[in-house]
Structure formats: C-alpha cells, structure tokens
Amino acid sequence: MDLFGPADDGPPPKPPGNRLTRLEVLVTVKAAPNPSEKYGETVCVAGLSTDLMNPGWVRLYPINVRALDDDESFRKYDLISVDATPAAQDQRRESWRPRMTSMIKVRHLKPWKPRRAWVDPYVVDSMCELNRAAIENANAKSLGLVRPREVVGIRIKQHPGWTPEEQRKIDGYVNQLDLFSEEERIPLQAPRFKVAYRYFCQDTKCRGHEQGLLDWEFVALQRRLRHLPDSELAGELESKFLTMMCDASRDVAFYVGNQAKRAHVFSVLGVYYPGR
C-alpha cells in the first residue's frame, strides 16, 4: 500500500467527455439522503479506488436509493464495481455519475484489520490544510480522512425542517404521475435532530473546527428510535456518535467532504473508529 497510496497533489483529472469507465471502489461513506424531485431522495456515496494503478478518493452521485433492489443494495466497507461517467456539472475531480444497474458487489470487508490495510494510508492530520487548499485551488482535494488531536464534543440541535427549495423538490416528486406504478409516493421526512462535531485537528495553528455530520447512520438511528421522546433520542445519538465512536480506546478519524458550490465548507461524512 505504501507504493500505491494517495498522491499528495490530489486526485488525477477526470477523463474528458462522457466516456463510460469501470470503477472499483471500497465504499467508506454513505451520506444521509437528500430530497430529489426526480427520485424522491438521493444519496452521495464516497470511497477509495481499489485500482492500485489509479488510487485515490471517489465520489458517486446521484444514487437513487428508492430504486435499488435488495440484491443491488450495499453498505459501508463493501467492495463494489460500477460503470460511471465523469460528473460534468461538478468541478471536483473525485466526482462521478454512477450507473447503478451495472453495479456488482464483490465482497464485504469485516472490521477492522482488512479495512485498515486500505484506509489507513489515507489518514491525514490537518483539516486546516484541506481548508486552505480548497480555498486556494478549486481542483484541490474535496474528500479526506482527518485524525483529530482532540474531539471536544458534539452539538445536537433540532432539525429546522426542509428548506423551501427542498420541500419544492419533495412535493414535485410526490405529485408526479407515474404511468407504470400504482404505488403511493411517500415524501422524504426530515430527521428530528442534526448534529455537529467540535474538534481540533493536529495542525499546530488549529483554532478548532465545528462541522455538521451528514452520515446515513445518524439518520437511520433516528428512524429506528422514533418512538423515543426527544431527550432520550438525543441521549442515544450522543452515546453512539460521541461516547462509543470517539472513545479514547479508538483510533478515531473523520471522513470529510466539501460542497461543490462552496469548496471551503467541509462536513463530516462519517466516522472511522477502529480500536487502537
């Protein structure tokens, strides 16, 4: 892995045009679903290329999760193979548009030793450096895995609900006429809570970071525990995403990614937490 680790200058340029390319990816990130007028909801998936001659981060978007059959569904740390085209409307070099009907699941990596062989070479120490590079260069890395020096805590807040634009997309999807299906279209519900991590990276001049968490698991846990009152649900979220995942016995790192339109704004996309 030392021979084929990530390049310091970021991912290679995407090929020109709309040529279909076969990607081999270890899925490390499955983001929370976003409203979509066409699909109802879409998710962003990210991971690491397992092609040793073309290492680096890969972003797959959009993925229509409602259309996935059981045999097509996948989870974190699955090795997958999928056809994709370069994302023409996204300047970030890691971004591709997948054709999910072509996806093949190769196998699942169990925790944690098999995962560490692939993931550990990508761990970096400075979130501050990722921020600086994104501000200075639109082609800088837009995905990363940052090991914090100290996790100060998490800030849990009530979710404000969908924005007017997000609600417009939901309403548009629900009101579409589908001639090929009689199934009722169910609108995507906003989660009850959102959360942000507060931490210091290992940059010597770090003044601290506060980044929202956009992890599928965070929303899924809220749905499973929807019967709980707010106070108990917030306690369960803190117990898993801070007390358990960020315990001192773990080698904690944050999967982070930025926004296409605001390259300097990074969010936590997931937590990497193998035992030390």
JOWO-V730570 format. One record per residue. N is the residue number from 0. OMEGA is omega in whole degrees, -180 to 180 (none if undefined). NEAR is the number of other ideal C-beta (glycine too) atoms within 10 Angstrom. Layout:
# JOWO-V730570
n = [N | N]
omega = [OMEGA | OMEGA]
near = [NEAR | NEAR]
This chain:
# JOWO-V730570
n = [0 | 1 | 2 | 3 | 4 | 5 | 6 | 7 | 8 | 9 | 10 | 11 | 12 | 13 | 14 | 15 | 16 | 17 | 18 | 19 | 20 | 21 | 22 | 23 | 24 | 25 | 26 | 27 | 28 | 29 | 30 | 31 | 32 | 33 | 34 | 35 | 36 | 37 | 38 | 39 | 40 | 41 | 42 | 43 | 44 | 45 | 46 | 47 | 48 | 49 | 50 | 51 | 52 | 53 | 54 | 55 | 56 | 57 | 58 | 59 | 60 | 61 | 62 | 63 | 64 | 65 | 66 | 67 | 68 | 69 | 70 | 71 | 72 | 73 | 74 | 75 | 76 | 77 | 78 | 79 | 80 | 81 | 82 | 83 | 84 | 85 | 86 | 87 | 88 | 89 | 90 | 91 | 92 | 93 | 94 | 95 | 96 | 97 | 98 | 99 | 100 | 101 | 102 | 103 | 104 | 105 | 106 | 107 | 108 | 109 | 110 | 111 | 112 | 113 | 114 | 115 | 116 | 117 | 118 | 119 | 120 | 121 | 122 | 123 | 124 | 125 | 126 | 127 | 128 | 129 | 130 | 131 | 132 | 133 | 134 | 135 | 136 | 137 | 138 | 139 | 140 | 141 | 142 | 143 | 144 | 145 | 146 | 147 | 148 | 149 | 150 | 151 | 152 | 153 | 154 | 155 | 156 | 157 | 158 | 159 | 160 | 161 | 162 | 163 | 164 | 165 | 166 | 167 | 168 | 169 | 170 | 171 | 172 | 173 | 174 | 175 | 176 | 177 | 178 | 179 | 180 | 181 | 182 | 183 | 184 | 185 | 186 | 187 | 188 | 189 | 190 | 191 | 192 | 193 | 194 | 195 | 196 | 197 | 198 | 199 | 200 | 201 | 202 | 203 | 204 | 205 | 206 | 207 | 208 | 209 | 210 | 211 | 212 | 213 | 214 | 215 | 216 | 217 | 218 | 219 | 220 | 221 | 222 | 223 | 224 | 225 | 226 | 227 | 228 | 229 | 230 | 231 | 232 | 233 | 234 | 235 | 236 | 237 | 238 | 239 | 240 | 241 | 242 | 243 | 244 | 245 | 246 | 247 | 248 | 249 | 250 | 251 | 252 | 253 | 254 | 255 | 256 | 257 | 258 | 259 | 260 | 261 | 262 | 263 | 264 | 265 | 266 | 267 | 268 | 269 | 270 | 271 | 272 | 273 | 274 | 275]
omega = [178 | -179 | -172 | -179 | -176 | 177 | -178 | -177 | 175 | -176 | 177 | 177 | 174 | 178 | -179 | 176 | -175 | -176 | 179 | -178 | 177 | -179 | 174 | -168 | 166 | -177 | 177 | -176 | 171 | -172 | 178 | -178 | 176 | 178 | 178 | 180 | -177 | -172 | -174 | 175 | 177 | 176 | 174 | 179 | 178 | 180 | -177 | 174 | 177 | 172 | -172 | 177 | 179 | -177 | 176 | -180 | 178 | 174 | 179 | -178 | -2 | 174 | -180 | -174 | -178 | -177 | -177 | 173 | -179 | -177 | 177 | -178 | -178 | -177 | 179 | 179 | 164 | 169 | -177 | 174 | -174 | 173 | -179 | 175 | 178 | -180 | -173 | -177 | -178 | -176 | -177 | -171 | -179 | -167 | 179 | 175 | -176 | 169 | -169 | 177 | 179 | -173 | 175 | 172 | -179 | 176 | 180 | 177 | 180 | 177 | -20 | -172 | 179 | 179 | -176 | -180 | 179 | -167 | -173 | 179 | -177 | -180 | 176 | -175 | -169 | 169 | 179 | -180 | 176 | 178 | -178 | -178 | -180 | 179 | -175 | -172 | -179 | 180 | 179 | -180 | 178 | 175 | 179 | 177 | -169 | 175 | -179 | 172 | -179 | 172 | -176 | -179 | 175 | 178 | -179 | -179 | 172 | 176 | -177 | -175 | -177 | 174 | 177 | 179 | 178 | 179 | 177 | 179 | 180 | 180 | 179 | 179 | -177 | -175 | 178 | 176 | 179 | -177 | -173 | -179 | 177 | -179 | 177 | 179 | -175 | -179 | 177 | -180 | 176 | 176 | -179 | -176 | 166 | -175 | 175 | 174 | 173 | -176 | 172 | 172 | -174 | 173 | -175 | -179 | -177 | 178 | 178 | 180 | 170 | -174 | 178 | 179 | -179 | -174 | 175 | -177 | -179 | 178 | -179 | 179 | 178 | 179 | 180 | -177 | -175 | 179 | -177 | 172 | -173 | -175 | -180 | 179 | 178 | 178 | 179 | 178 | 179 | -179 | -178 | -168 | 174 | -174 | -177 | -174 | -175 | 179 | -178 | 180 | -175 | 174 | -171 | 170 | -178 | 167 | -177 | 177 | -178 | 179 | -179 | -176 | 178 | -170 | -177 | -178 | 179 | 174 | 172 | -177 | -179 | -177 | 175 | -170 | 174 | 176 | 179 | none]
near = [13 | 5 | 6 | 14 | 13 | 19 | 10 | 6 | 11 | 19 | 23 | 13 | 9 | 20 | 10 | 8 | 8 | 9 | 9 | 10 | 13 | 11 | 20 | 18 | 27 | 20 | 21 | 25 | 26 | 24 | 24 | 19 | 21 | 17 | 22 | 20 | 15 | 11 | 19 | 22 | 21 | 19 | 21 | 20 | 26 | 23 | 27 | 23 | 21 | 18 | 14 | 11 | 6 | 14 | 20 | 19 | 26 | 26 | 27 | 25 | 19 | 18 | 22 | 14 | 18 | 14 | 11 | 15 | 7 | 5 | 6 | 12 | 11 | 20 | 11 | 20 | 19 | 20 | 20 | 21 | 14 | 23 | 17 | 23 | 16 | 18 | 20 | 12 | 7 | 17 | 14 | 24 | 22 | 22 | 24 | 22 | 18 | 22 | 12 | 20 | 10 | 13 | 21 | 13 | 16 | 13 | 10 | 13 | 20 | 9 | 11 | 17 | 9 | 15 | 17 | 16 | 11 | 19 | 22 | 17 | 15 | 20 | 15 | 17 | 15 | 19 | 26 | 19 | 17 | 23 | 20 | 14 | 19 | 22 | 11 | 10 | 12 | 12 | 15 | 21 | 25 | 27 | 27 | 24 | 22 | 26 | 17 | 20 | 14 | 13 | 18 | 14 | 14 | 20 | 13 | 19 | 11 | 11 | 14 | 8 | 10 | 18 | 11 | 6 | 8 | 16 | 15 | 13 | 22 | 21 | 14 | 14 | 20 | 14 | 9 | 11 | 5 | 8 | 5 | 5 | 7 | 6 | 7 | 6 | 14 | 12 | 15 | 20 | 16 | 17 | 19 | 18 | 17 | 19 | 21 | 16 | 23 | 15 | 22 | 16 | 24 | 15 | 18 | 8 | 7 | 18 | 7 | 12 | 22 | 13 | 18 | 17 | 24 | 23 | 22 | 20 | 17 | 22 | 21 | 14 | 18 | 21 | 10 | 10 | 13 | 11 | 7 | 14 | 7 | 11 | 7 | 11 | 18 | 18 | 13 | 14 | 21 | 15 | 11 | 14 | 22 | 18 | 11 | 12 | 18 | 19 | 13 | 7 | 8 | 16 | 14 | 19 | 22 | 27 | 25 | 26 | 25 | 20 | 13 | 16 | 8 | 9 | 20 | 14 | 13 | 23 | 18 | 26 | 27 | 24 | 22 | 24 | 18 | 15 | 9 | 8]
